[in-house]
Amino acid sequence: MCEENNDYLESGCEFVSWVEANVLNIDSIPDTIDPGAILWSAITDSNDSTISLKISENSVSSSIFNLVNESDFVGVNVVNEITVPTITLNSAIAWANNRVGQKVDFLVLDIQGAEGLALSMPSELLFDISAISIEVSRRGLYSTEQNYSYVKARLAQFGFSRTLTFINPLNGHGDELWINRSNPLYMRLSLKLFSIIRSFIFFLFKVRGKFFSKEPAY
């Protein structure tokens, strides 16, 4: 976990904050990561609650949802289940803002099928985000996740427009870059759009090392 921290910094991020649900990964955190940069919670539609997290063989694929057809995927069979605290996306952004004393500019939303659940709640701080990289699937992977159409509709309601899409043709799974065009800073943002796109592509091909493999890209 957090092994991509240097990749984010090299791609142009000044600060990196993490929200991680699987506390069992705590021993795998690199020594170079500030423990205060990690918030141990699952992003859902509620604060100060708890939820069951299903731990997979490949721990980074752990989810609060069950896979629709678990046998179709390699390395994601559920091997354990733990109870974890929850937080809303708005509260997670507020925590990250307070941690570094400035507003989060770029958000990576990769929460194993809970993206729609996170976006279902009001989030005034999301309007301050300049760009979002979000993991998407053109087919439902999890039993109770909000579908792709819902995620797109919610991002549009928050003022974001899809700018780039990279979908693995082998599994219909990938990442999208959404730019916040409703933000008053958008005109200034457009001047650094190339930098954001460069960072997004860097993220895909460096952090997501198996993006074009035949295995599902989780």
N, C-alpha and C positions, 0 to 999 in steps of 0.2 A: 504494500500500500504506500502511496505517496512517492513511489519511485519515479513518477513523471515530474516531480517538483522542479528539477533543474531544466527539464524540457520546456516547461511553461515560462520559466525565467528567461531562457535563451530565446524564446519566441517573442519576447517583448513585454511580458508581465512584470510589473514592479513589485507587487506583493501577491502571494498565493495563500488563500485560506481554504480549508477542507471541511466538508461535512460528511462524516462517515458513520454508518449505522453499525457495522460489524466490529464490535470492540475486541473480538477474538484476533483481529489483525494487529493489535497494538504492538506485539513483539516484532512485527515485520517492518515497522516504521524506521527509515534511515535515521542515524544519529544526527544528521545535519538538519532535520526538521524540528522546528520549535514546537514543543508539545502544546503551546498556547494557540498554534495555528490550526488546531483540529478541534472540531465540535462533534462529540460523539452522540449523534441522534439520527433518526430516520426522518426524512422530509415527507410529511403527509399533509392531511387537511386539518390537523389539530395540534395545539401546543400542550405541553405538560401532561401528556398521556403516555401510554405504552402500547406497543404492538409486537406481534410475533414476527421475527425475522428468520426466514428459512435459509440455512447455511448450506451452500453447495460445495461440491468437491473442489471446484475452482472458486475460491472464496470471494473473488471480486464479482461473481455472478449471483451472489446471494440477493434475495428479494423478499419483500413482504407478501408477494403473490406466488402462486404455484404456476409452473409452466403448463401450457395447454397440453402438449405432448412431450413429456419429459424424456421419453425414450428416444426422441428424434435428435437430441442434442448431446454433444460430447462434453464430459467434464462438469455438467451442471446438475447432476443428481443430488437431491437433498440428503445430507448426512447428519444434520443437527438442526436444532431450533432453539433460539434464545429470545428473551423478551428485552426490548430496547425502548428508550424514551423517544418521543416524537417531537417534531417542531415544524412549524409552517415555513414555507419558502420566504415569506415576508420577514419572519423573525430571524431566519438564517442569514438573510441579507443584512438585517440590522446588526446582528452580531459581527459579521465580517466588516461592516462599515466602522463600527466602534473599535474593532481590534486594531485597525491601521490608521484610524482618524481621518479617513476620506472615503468617498463613495466608491463602491464596486463598479467597475466599468465594463467588465467582460465576464459573463457567467457561462460555465459549462454545466449543463444539466444532464447527468447520466446516472439515473437512479433506478435502473432495472424495472421498467414498466410502471413506475409511480409518477412519471412526468405529468400525466393528465391529472392525477390526484393532487399533486403539488400546485398545478396551475388552476385548479378549481376554486381556490380560495382568493379573496380580494388581496391585492398586494400593491399598495401605493408606492413602495420602494422599487418595484419592478419597472416603473416608468422612468427611473433614473438610470437604468442599465442601458448601455449603448448597443451592445450586441450579445446574442445568446448562441452558443453552440449546443445543440440538443440531439441526443441519441434518439433515433426514430426507427420504427418498423412498419413497413407497408402491410404486414399481416400481424394479427394479434399473437403475441408470444405467451402472454400470461392470462390466467383465468378470469380476472376481474379488472384488468387495466382499462383505462379510457382509451378509445381507439385513436388512430392517427388523425382522423378528421376532426375529432374533438380537440386534440392538441393544437392543430393548425388554427382552428377557430379561436381558441383562447389566446394564442399568441397574437393573432390579428386584433383581438379586442384590447390587448395591452399596447397596441400601436406598432407591433413588429411586422416586418415584411420579409419573406423568405428571399435570400440573396443567392445562396449556393446550396446545392444538394449533392451529396456523394452517397449513392446507394450501391451496395454490393449486389450485382445482378444474380449472384448465386443463391442469395438467401433473402433478398428484399429488406436488408437491415443496413443501417448506416447512420450518417450524421448530417445535420443541416445547420447552416448559418443564417440567423435572423437578425436584421438590423432594425433598430428602433427609430422609425421615421417621424414619430410624434414628439420626440424629445426636442425641446427648444435648441439644444446643442447640435441638432442633426446637421445643419449646414457646416458647422465646424468639424463635425464627425466625418463628413464626406471628404474632407481634406486628408484624413488619415485612414480612409476606407481601404486603401491598398495595403496599409500596414496590418489592419485587422484581418483582411482576407489572407494575407501572407501567414499570419499567426494561425489562422484556422487550418490552412492547408498543412502547415508545419505540424500542427497538433494531430491531424489525421494520419499523416504518413510517418511520423516519428513515434508519437504516443500510441497510436493504433497500429502497431507493427504488423498485425495479421489482417489488415483491412480487406485485402483481396484474396485471402485464403478461402478454402472451401468450407472451413468450419464457421459456425455462426460467430459473428464479431460481437462479443459482449464487452 
